[in-house]
Amino acid sequence: MIAELPGWFDLGFLRGVTITTAVALAMGVLASLVFIRKLAMRLVLAAILASLAGGLVFYRSELDECADACSCKLLGSTLEAKGCQLPGQAK
């Protein structure tokens, strides 16, 4: 295990953080397209922010798949999902 995650850091929290960050990055893309004057800089920054947002959306879909299998991990720690039990927990 690389790190011990706090108890409140579960799968639902991580899914919320990923979508919130993706929306913030999308707003950053729009802001860069409106406020940056140089075309090259505008396109480079927009491409970087859009690829980061796309990566987060992809990671969120991966979280949905691992939640179905009850096998989500982050930094070596198993993430708790609704309907799943962590290893070593009794029913």
C-alpha positions in Angstrom: 0.0 0.0 0.0 1.4 3.4 -1.0 -0.8 5.6 1.2 -3.7 5.3 3.6 -6.7 7.2 2.4 -9.0 9.0 4.9 -12.4 7.4 5.6 -14.4 10.2 3.8 -12.4 9.6 0.5 -14.7 7.0 -1.1 -15.7 6.3 -4.7 -18.6 8.7 -4.7 -16.3 11.6 -3.6 -13.7 10.7 -6.2 -16.3 10.6 -9.0 -17.6 14.0 -7.9 -14.1 15.5 -7.9 -13.4 14.2 -11.3 -16.5 15.6 -12.9 -16.1 19.0 -11.1 -12.5 19.3 -12.2 -13.4 18.3 -15.8 -16.1 21.1 -15.9 -13.6 23.6 -14.5 -11.1 22.6 -17.2 -13.8 23.0 -19.9 -14.5 26.5 -18.6 -10.7 27.1 -18.7 -10.7 26.1 -22.4 -13.5 28.6 -23.1 -11.7 31.3 -21.1 -8.5 30.7 -23.0 -10.2 30.9 -26.3 -11.8 34.2 -25.4 -9.1 36.1 -23.4 -5.8 35.0 -25.0 -4.9 37.1 -28.0 -2.1 35.1 -29.6 -3.5 32.3 -31.8 -0.7 29.8 -31.2 -0.8 30.2 -27.4 -4.6 30.1 -27.4 -4.7 26.8 -29.3 -1.9 25.1 -27.3 -3.5 26.0 -24.0 -7.0 25.0 -25.2 -5.6 21.6 -26.4 -3.8 20.9 -23.2 -6.8 21.8 -21.0 -9.2 19.9 -23.3 -7.0 16.7 -23.2 -6.9 16.9 -19.4 -10.7 17.2 -19.2 -11.0 14.3 -21.6 -8.7 12.2 -19.5 -10.8 12.9 -16.4 -14.0 12.0 -18.2 -12.3 8.7 -19.3 -11.1 8.1 -15.7 -14.6 8.6 -14.4 -16.0 6.0 -16.8 -13.2 3.6 -15.5 -14.4 4.3 -12.0 -18.0 3.3 -13.0 -16.6 0.0 -14.4 -14.5 -0.8 -11.4 -17.4 0.1 -9.1 -19.5 -2.7 -10.7 -16.7 -5.2 -10.0 -16.0 -3.8 -6.5 -12.3 -3.5 -7.4 -11.5 0.2 -7.3 -8.0 1.2 -6.0 -6.2 4.5 -5.7 -2.6 4.7 -4.5 -2.8 1.0 -3.5 -5.8 1.6 -1.2 -9.1 0.0 -2.0 -11.9 2.6 -2.5 -15.2 1.9 -0.7 -18.2 1.7 -3.1 -21.9 1.5 -2.2 -22.9 -2.2 -2.1 -19.3 -3.4 -1.8 -17.4 -4.4 1.2 -13.7 -3.7 1.8 -11.4 -6.6 2.3 -11.4 -7.7 5.9 -14.7 -6.2 6.8 -17.4 -8.4 8.2 -21.0 -8.3 7.0 
